[in-house]
């Protein structure tokens, strides 16, 4: 069975072919980041915090 792995490059806006090793590494890294974010949301309640782009006005 022949498989092809293709990555999308956001900067060049094109597709490029890759090998299975790099694809597996990127997918594993992506999954670790997803698990980290899920743990932050579920265990730390990070989704209850409000984040601002600028400082709050203090009277």
N, C-alpha and C positions, 0 to 999 in steps of 0.2 A: 504494500500500500504506500503510495507516494503522497506526502503532505507538504503543503506550502505554508509558510508563515510570513505575514506581511505586516509592517508597522506603518503608522501614519505619522509623518513628521509635521508638527504644527508650524514650525518656522518656514519650511519650504513648501508647505501645503501639497505634498505629494506622498505617494506610497513607496516604500522600499522593502525589498525582500531581505529576510534574515534567516539565520539558521535556528534549529530547535534549541540549542543551548542558550542562546541569548534570549529567545522568546520565553523559555522556562524561567530564566533568571528574572526577567522583567515581570512576569506574571506572579512569581513568588514574592517579589518585593512589593508589588501592588497589593497582594493579599495581606501581607504583614501590616501595611499601612492601614488597610480597611479594618483589620482586627483591632488595631491600636485606637482608631477613631471610635469604633463601636464600644470599646471598653471605657473610653473617656465619657461617652454619652451615658452608658448604663451604670457604671460604677461610681463615677465622679460627679455625675449630674451636670456636666459642662454645658449642656443645651439650655440650662436655666439661667446662665450668665448673659448679661447684655454687653455687647461690645460696641464701642463708638469709634468713629473715624477721627474725631477731634475731642479735645478736652471739654468737659462740662462747664457751663457758665456758673460761676460762684458769685453770689451777691455780696 
